[in-house]
Amino acid sequence: MANKFSVHTYSPSDLILTMGGYTVVGWDRVVVTRDQPSFLPVKGIRGKHTRVKSKDTSCSIVVTLIQTSPSNDVFSSILNLDEVRGTGRLGVLVKDMSGRSIFGSNEAYITGFPEVSYSGEFEYRSWTIYCQSTQTYSIAGNSMPQTGLLDAALEGLSGLVGRASGAVSSVIDGIL
C-alpha cells in the first residue's frame, strides 16, 4: 500500500528514449500504442463468451521531434541506410525514470520519413517506429514502490534491452 502522503510526480526530462543505443533528444511527444489487444473476445451462439489470448505483442512508437532536433539527422541516416542495406532493425527502449513505465523491443525499425512542413514558426516531425514484438511493455504509475523487488525486475528488463541496443550504437556513431 502506498504512503498516503507520497507525491506522485511525472517529469518529462526523466523520459528516456533510446534507439540502437542512441539517446533521442529534442522530442516533444512520445506515443506508444499496442497494435492488438491482449485478449480477443469470442462470442458464443448461446450467450456464452470466451476470450483468446493474442500472441501479437507488436506496437508502434510515434516520436514527435522539433524540426531543429539533431535526432532528425540520426533517424534520417538510419532510414537511408535501411533502404540501401536493410540494416535498420534496432533495439528501442522507452523508460520513464520518474515512474515505472517501460517499453522495449529488439525488433524495431523506422517505417518511413515523416511529413515535412515549413512555416514562419518552428514545426514538428513525427517519426513512426514499428516494433515487430515487444520484450517489455509495462504501463505503471509515478509513485516509487515500497519494495525493491519491482525496481530490480524493471532494471533487469531495461538492462537486457539496453545491451541489445548498445550492440548497434557504433554504427550510429559512425553515421554522426
Long-range contacts (C-beta under 8 A, 24 or more apart in sequence): 1-146, 2-143, 2-146, 3-146, 6-143, 6-144, 8-141, 8-142, 8-143, 9-98, 9-142, 10-96, 10-98, 10-99, 10-142, 11-97, 11-98, 14-96, 14-97, 14-98, 14-99, 15-94, 15-95, 15-96, 15-97, 15-98, 16-93, 16-94, 16-95, 16-97, 17-63, 17-92, 17-93, 17-94, 18-91, 18-92, 18-93, 18-162, 18-165, 19-74, 19-75, 19-78, 19-90, 19-91, 19-92, 19-108, 19-129, 19-165, 20-78, 20-90, 20-91, 20-92, 20-165, 20-168, 20-169, 20-171, 20-172, 21-91, 21-162, 21-165, 21-166, 21-167, 21-168, 21-169, 21-170, 21-172, 22-71, 22-74, 22-169, 22-172, 24-63, 24-65, 24-71, 24-74, 25-69, 25-70, 25-71, 26-65, 26-66, 26-68, 26-69, 26-70, 26-71, 26-72, 27-63, 27-64, 27-65, 27-66, 27-69, 27-71, 28-64, 28-65, 28-66, 28-124, 29-62, 29-63, 29-64, 30-61, 30-62, 30-63, 30-64, 30-94, 31-61, 31-62, 31-64, 32-59, 32-60, 32-61, 32-94, 32-103, 33-59, 33-60, 33-61, 33-62, 34-58, 34-59, 34-134, 34-137, 35-59, 35-60, 57-133, 57-134, 57-137, 58-130, 58-131, 58-132, 58-133, 58-134, 59-103, 59-105, 59-131, 59-134, 59-137, 60-128, 60-129, 60-130, 60-131, 61-92, 61-94, 61-103, 61-108, 61-128, 61-129, 61-131, 62-126, 62-127, 62-128, 62-129, 63-126, 63-127, 63-129, 64-124, 64-125, 64-126, 64-127, 65-124, 65-125, 65-126, 65-127, 66-122, 66-123, 66-124, 66-125, 67-122, 67-123, 67-124, 67-125, 68-122, 69-125, 72-125, 73-176, 74-172, 74-175, 74-176, 75-110, 75-127, 76-113, 77-172, 77-175, 77-176, 78-110, 78-172, 78-175, 79-110, 79-112, 79-113, 81-171, 81-175, 82-109, 82-110, 87-171, 90-165, 90-168, 91-161, 91-162, 91-164, 91-165, 91-167, 91-168, 92-129, 92-131, 92-161, 92-165, 93-136, 93-158, 93-161, 93-162, 93-165, 95-158, 96-140, 96-142, 98-142, 99-140, 99-141, 99-142, 99-143, 100-138, 100-140, 100-141, 100-142, 100-145, 100-150, 100-151, 100-154, 101-138, 101-139, 101-140, 102-136, 102-138, 102-140, 102-154, 102-157, 102-158, 103-134, 103-136, 103-137, 103-138, 104-134, 104-135, 104-136, 104-137, 104-157, 104-158, 104-160, 104-161, 105-131, 105-132, 105-133, 105-134, 105-135, 105-136, 105-161, 106-135, 106-161, 106-164, 106-165, 107-131, 107-132, 107-133, 108-132, 135-160, 135-161, 136-161
